[in-house]
Amino acid sequence: MVIIKPSVQAMVDAGEPIRLDLGCGGSCRTGWVSLDRSEAVDPDILCDLEVDGIPLPDSSVDEVRAIAILEHMTRPLAITDEIWRVCKDKALVDIVVPHWSSDEAHLDPTHKSFFAEYSYQYFDRRMAGYQVNSYGVKGAYDIVAMTLEFKEPLVGDPLGDWKKPAEAERIRSHINMRNHIRWRLQVVKEQENEGSVDNKLG
């Protein structure tokens, strides 16, 4: 079921700037068009991202925030392509997900996808990992920034009984130390001349 409030349709018809908050949950932000699949949230757009995509026209959105949402998706690549479709050229997209090595990624049973620092190089045409037309990737972004959020330093020494200091150091360095990844992406629409992205998720 897709429900779009008349105020959103009016913004689209008038060509007004649209800032889209995907998976807003219970914290709909003033000045943003909220999208969520929960009727209880009363979002501006009620839909299921993985079923309905984003029910807005191509190149109609100026800015997107996807905070703590993509880890809940079974097809984050398709969702990222759908974000690209609705965004204007040079639109900014802010994404926050748990780092794969953090408890934040694994404790929530609704999490379906996992991310590392370089996951979004698949979408940056300047990077060696760019996979246009591979793995279903259609859109392109420039990575403006990628930052890691680290957990607070450990209290005490929970690994103090380890007899292999090198192994203990490896665990301290890599497991449950990085908490979240934040990306700021900028949409690149040069490829539209080579063919448009379908409105439906691939």
N, C-alpha and C positions, 0 to 999 in steps of 0.2 A: 504494500500500500504506500502510495506517495501522496503527500499533502503539502502544498506550497501555499503559504499565507499570501493573501492579496498584496500586502505591502512589499513582498519580495518581487512579485511579478511586476508591480508598478516601478520598482527600481530598475528591473531589467528593461522594461519598455521605454523608460526615460533615459537609459544609458548612464545611470548614476553609478558612481564607484561602489563596488561590492567587495567587502572583506568577509571571507567565509571561514567560519569556525567549525571544523569537522569533529564530530563526536564530542560535542560541547558538554554532555552530561548535565549535572545540576548547576553548572556555573556559566550560564549564558552571559556573554560580555556585551556591554553597551557599545553600540557602533558596529557590531559584527552581525552578520547573518548566521544564525545558529542552525546546524544540521545534526540530527540525532535520530536513532531508530526507536527511541522510547517515547511513547505518548505522554508519560508522566512528566517528562522534561518540558513539554509544550514548545518544541523548537520551531523556528521559522520554516524549516524544511524537515518534514518527517519522512524518512526513507531508510532503507537498509543499503549501505554503501556497496556491499558485495553482491547484492541482488539487483539494485536499481541504478548503480552508479551515482553520479551527481546530476540531478535533473535541472541543469542550467545549460544555456546555449554555449557553443564554442566561443572561446576568447571573450568571455563576459566578466571575468573575475579579476580584481586588481591585487588581492593579497589573500593568502591562505595560512591558517594555523592548523596543524595536525598534532596535537599534544596528547601523548599517551593513548593513541588510537591505532597506529599501524601494527603494533604487536598483537592486536586482537584480530587481525585480518589473516585469512588463509592465503590470500593472493596480494601481498603488498605491492608487487610490481604492477599489477593491473590497476590498483588504486592510484598509484603514483602517476601512471599514464592518464588516468581519468582526471586527476588534478591538473595535469599538463593540458589536457584538452580544453577544460573550461577556463583556464587562465589566459590573460592577455600576454603578449610578448613583454618580457622584462618584469612580469609580476613576481613578487617575492613569496616564498613558501617557507614557513618555519615548521620543522619537524622535531619532536622529542620522543625518544624511545628508550627503554632500558638497555643497557649494555648486556650482551649475552652472558658475561661472566658474573653478573650480579644476581643476588637473591631476588631483586625486583623483577628480573626476567622470568624466573622459574617458579616462584611461590604461587603466583596467580594462575589457577587452572584454566582461566579463559584466554591466556596468552598462547598464540599459535605460531608466531613468527619471531625470529631472533636476529639481532643486528650487531655488527662490529663497526669499528671506526671507518672502514673503507667501503661499506655496503653501497653508498650512493655514488661511488665512482662508476657504477654500471650506467648511470644516467648522464655523466659529465663527458661530453664529446672530446674534451681536452685530455682525458685520462686514458691510460692504456687499457683499463678494464671496461671501457664504454662498449655496450652491447646492443646498439641499435639493430632492430630486426632480429636479434637473437634473444632467446628466452622470452619472447613476446614484448620486448621493450620497443616502444614507438616514439616517445617524446625525448626531449633533451633539456638538460638543465646545466647551468654553471654552478659549481659549489662556491658560494661566497664565503662561508665560514663553517668549520666543524669544531666543536668544543666538547670536551669530556668533563663530566661532573664526577668528582671523586668522593668516596665516603669519608667520614671522619676517621682520623687515625685510630687504630685498634687500642683499646684500653687493656693494659697488662700485656701478657705475652701468651696467648692461647696455644701457640705452637712451641712453647719453651721446652717441652719434653722431647721434642724431636731430636734424634741422634745424628741426623744428617742436615747440617746447617744450610747446605746449598739447596736441598729440596725444600726446606722450610722457607728460604728466601724466595724461591720460585713461587710458592703458594701465596706468600705475602704480597708478591708483586703482581700476580695475575688473577687470583681468584677472589671475587667479591670485594674488589677494591674500587673498580670503576662502576659508577652507579647509573648514569644516564648519558646518552649521546644527544647532542643538539646540532642540527644542521640548519643553515640558512641557504636556500637554493634560489637561483634566479631562472625563470622560464626562458627558454630559447625556442622561438617559433620559426626559425629559418627553414626548417624542413617541411613546412606546410606547402611550399611550392612543389614538393616531391610527392605529395599525397596527404590527404587528411586522415586524422585518427577517427575511427568509428565511434559513434556515440555510446555504443554498448561496450561493456568490459569484455576484453578478448580472453 
